[in-house]
Amino acid sequence: TRPTPEALSWAFVLDKQVMTVDDSNPAKNDVIKLFKEAEYLQFKKFFDDAIVLYGTIINLKPEKGLLSEVYRIRGSLYSENKKDYAKAIEDFNKSLEIDAQSAMTYVLRGTVYNELNDYPKAIADFTKSLELDTQLANTYMLRGIAYNGQKNHAKAIADFTKSLEINSQSAIVYRLRAAVYAGQNNYTKALEDF
């Protein structure tokens, strides 16, 4: 709920950042309102409209934290919903220029590189993400997929195993590791994972 009119400002949390709504700065409030509208459009699966609205927000040049977030979100929309990987990479690059400490942005860009079978770039991004946050089980899984794509089965198994150490409930990682074991004719280990 919005505070009383006497309050000079109020805030909400956006991706672990406090976004202050300042009643004395209508331009900033417009950006926040547009952001919430874009999120709503995205939620309702109006992806083209959300992409346009995120572009409008970018053109308004919001503060850096929000700008990085908007590029990351729009990049995700391009990659996941539009399959426009070039635009996705461009947005992820812009997000990382602003915030090079975003483990999630490296994961997202690495995932696009995996889709493009550009395994060296995918591995580099997943590795950077893991330097920033070592507890991302899915990142180990994704890097394992990239290593497997390079036929580096030992590193793929090591990453799948690390992923399972963090999240032992991931059935997909067990299946991925089992497939690598089976490809190496190690059926005993493969059967243990199935």
C-alpha positions as CSV (number, residue, x, y, z in Angstrom):
1,T,0.0,0.0,0.0
2,R,1.0,3.5,-0.7
3,P,1.9,5.6,2.4
4,T,0.1,8.7,3.5
5,P,0.5,11.9,1.5
6,E,2.7,13.3,4.2
7,A,5.5,10.9,3.4
8,L,8.2,12.2,1.1
9,S,9.1,8.9,-0.4
10,W,8.3,5.2,-0.2
11,A,10.1,2.1,-1.6
12,F,9.7,-1.4,-2.9
13,V,12.2,-4.2,-3.4
14,L,13.3,-5.1,-7.0
15,D,15.7,-8.0,-7.4
16,K,17.2,-7.4,-3.9
17,Q,17.5,-3.7,-4.5
18,V,15.4,-1.1,-2.8
19,M,13.7,1.1,-5.4
20,T,12.7,4.4,-3.8
21,V,9.6,6.1,-5.1
22,D,10.1,9.9,-4.7
23,D,7.0,12.0,-4.9
24,S,9.1,15.0,-5.7
25,N,10.6,13.3,-8.8
26,P,7.8,12.5,-11.2
27,A,10.2,11.3,-14.0
28,K,11.7,8.7,-11.7
29,N,8.2,7.6,-10.7
30,D,7.2,7.3,-14.4
31,V,10.1,4.9,-14.9
32,I,9.0,2.8,-12.0
33,K,5.4,2.8,-13.1
34,L,6.5,1.7,-16.6
35,F,8.6,-1.0,-15.1
36,K,5.7,-2.4,-13.2
37,E,3.6,-2.2,-16.3
38,A,6.2,-4.1,-18.4
39,E,6.4,-6.8,-15.7
40,Y,2.7,-7.2,-15.9
41,L,2.7,-7.5,-19.7
42,Q,5.5,-10.1,-19.3
43,F,3.4,-12.0,-16.7
44,K,0.4,-11.9,-19.1
45,K,2.7,-13.2,-21.9
46,F,2.5,-10.1,-24.0
47,F,6.2,-10.4,-24.7
48,D,6.4,-8.1,-27.7
49,D,4.6,-5.3,-25.8
50,A,6.9,-5.9,-22.8
51,I,10.0,-5.7,-24.9
52,V,8.8,-2.3,-26.4
53,L,8.0,-1.0,-22.9
54,Y,11.4,-2.1,-21.6
55,G,13.0,-0.2,-24.5
56,T,11.0,2.9,-23.5
57,I,12.4,2.6,-20.0
58,I,16.0,2.2,-21.4
59,N,15.5,5.4,-23.4
60,L,14.5,7.3,-20.2
61,K,17.9,6.4,-18.8
62,P,17.0,5.3,-15.3
63,E,19.5,4.8,-12.5
64,K,22.2,2.2,-13.2
65,G,20.8,-0.7,-11.0
66,L,17.4,-0.5,-12.7
67,L,19.0,0.0,-16.2
68,S,21.1,-3.2,-15.8
69,E,18.0,-5.1,-14.6
70,V,15.9,-3.9,-17.6
71,Y,18.6,-5.0,-20.1
72,R,18.8,-8.4,-18.4
73,I,15.1,-8.9,-18.4
74,R,14.7,-7.8,-22.0
75,G,17.6,-10.0,-23.0
76,S,15.8,-12.9,-21.3
77,L,12.6,-12.1,-23.3
78,Y,14.6,-12.0,-26.5
79,S,16.3,-15.4,-25.8
80,E,13.5,-17.4,-24.2
81,N,10.4,-16.1,-26.0
82,K,11.6,-14.6,-29.3
83,K,14.7,-16.9,-29.9
84,D,16.5,-13.7,-31.1
85,Y,19.9,-14.7,-29.7
86,A,21.8,-11.8,-31.2
87,K,19.6,-9.2,-29.5
88,A,19.7,-11.2,-26.3
89,I,23.5,-11.2,-26.2
90,E,23.5,-7.5,-27.0
91,D,21.3,-6.8,-24.0
92,F,23.2,-9.1,-21.7
93,N,26.4,-7.4,-22.7
94,K,24.9,-4.0,-21.9
95,S,23.7,-5.2,-18.6
96,L,27.2,-6.5,-17.7
97,E,28.8,-3.3,-18.8
98,I,26.7,-1.6,-16.0
99,D,26.9,-4.4,-13.5
100,A,29.8,-6.9,-14.1
101,Q,29.0,-8.6,-10.7
102,S,25.6,-10.1,-11.8
103,A,26.0,-13.9,-11.6
104,M,22.6,-14.3,-13.1
105,T,23.4,-12.3,-16.2
106,Y,26.4,-14.4,-16.9
107,V,24.2,-17.5,-16.6
108,L,21.6,-16.1,-19.0
109,R,24.2,-15.1,-21.6
110,G,26.0,-18.5,-21.1
111,T,22.7,-20.3,-21.8
112,V,22.3,-18.4,-25.1
113,Y,25.9,-19.5,-26.0
114,N,25.0,-23.1,-25.2
115,E,21.9,-22.8,-27.5
116,L,24.3,-21.5,-30.2
117,N,26.7,-24.4,-29.5
118,D,29.4,-21.8,-28.7
119,Y,30.6,-23.9,-25.8
120,P,33.9,-22.0,-25.1
121,K,31.9,-18.8,-24.5
122,A,29.2,-20.6,-22.6
123,I,31.8,-22.2,-20.3
124,A,33.5,-18.9,-19.7
125,D,30.3,-17.2,-18.7
126,F,29.2,-20.1,-16.4
127,T,32.7,-20.1,-14.8
128,K,32.5,-16.3,-14.2
129,S,29.0,-16.8,-12.7
130,L,30.4,-19.5,-10.4
131,E,33.2,-17.2,-9.3
132,L,30.5,-14.7,-8.2
133,D,28.2,-17.3,-6.6
134,T,29.5,-20.9,-6.0
135,Q,26.1,-22.2,-4.8
136,L,24.2,-22.0,-8.2
137,A,23.5,-25.7,-8.8
138,N,21.9,-25.0,-12.2
139,T,25.0,-23.2,-13.3
140,Y,27.1,-26.3,-12.7
141,M,24.5,-28.3,-14.7
142,L,24.6,-25.8,-17.6
143,R,28.4,-25.8,-17.6
144,G,28.3,-29.6,-17.5
145,I,26.1,-29.6,-20.6
146,A,28.6,-27.3,-22.4
147,Y,31.5,-29.5,-21.4
148,N,29.6,-32.5,-22.7
149,G,29.0,-30.6,-26.0
150,Q,32.8,-30.3,-26.2
151,K,33.1,-34.0,-25.5
152,N,34.9,-33.2,-22.3
153,H,33.1,-35.9,-20.4
154,A,35.3,-35.9,-17.3
155,K,34.5,-32.2,-16.7
156,A,30.9,-32.7,-17.5
157,I,30.6,-35.5,-14.9
158,A,32.4,-33.4,-12.4
159,D,30.0,-30.4,-12.9
160,F,26.9,-32.7,-12.8
161,T,28.3,-34.2,-9.6
162,K,28.9,-30.7,-8.0
163,S,25.4,-29.7,-9.0
164,L,24.0,-32.7,-7.3
165,E,26.0,-32.0,-4.2
166,I,24.2,-28.6,-4.0
167,N,20.8,-30.0,-5.0
168,S,20.5,-33.8,-4.7
169,Q,16.8,-33.7,-5.8
170,S,17.5,-32.7,-9.4
171,A,16.3,-35.6,-11.5
172,I,17.4,-33.9,-14.7
173,V,21.0,-33.7,-13.6
174,Y,21.0,-37.4,-12.6
175,R,19.7,-38.2,-16.1
176,L,22.3,-36.0,-17.8
177,R,25.1,-37.6,-15.8
178,A,23.7,-41.1,-16.5
179,A,23.7,-40.3,-20.2
180,V,27.4,-39.3,-20.1
181,Y,28.3,-42.4,-18.2
182,A,26.3,-44.6,-20.7
183,G,28.1,-42.8,-23.5
184,Q,31.4,-44.0,-21.9
185,N,30.0,-47.5,-21.6
186,N,30.0,-47.2,-17.8
187,Y,26.6,-48.8,-17.5
188,T,27.0,-49.5,-13.8
189,K,27.3,-45.8,-12.9
190,A,24.6,-44.9,-15.5
191,L,22.1,-47.3,-13.8
192,E,22.9,-45.8,-10.4
193,D,21.7,-42.4,-11.7
194,F,18.6,-43.7,-13.4
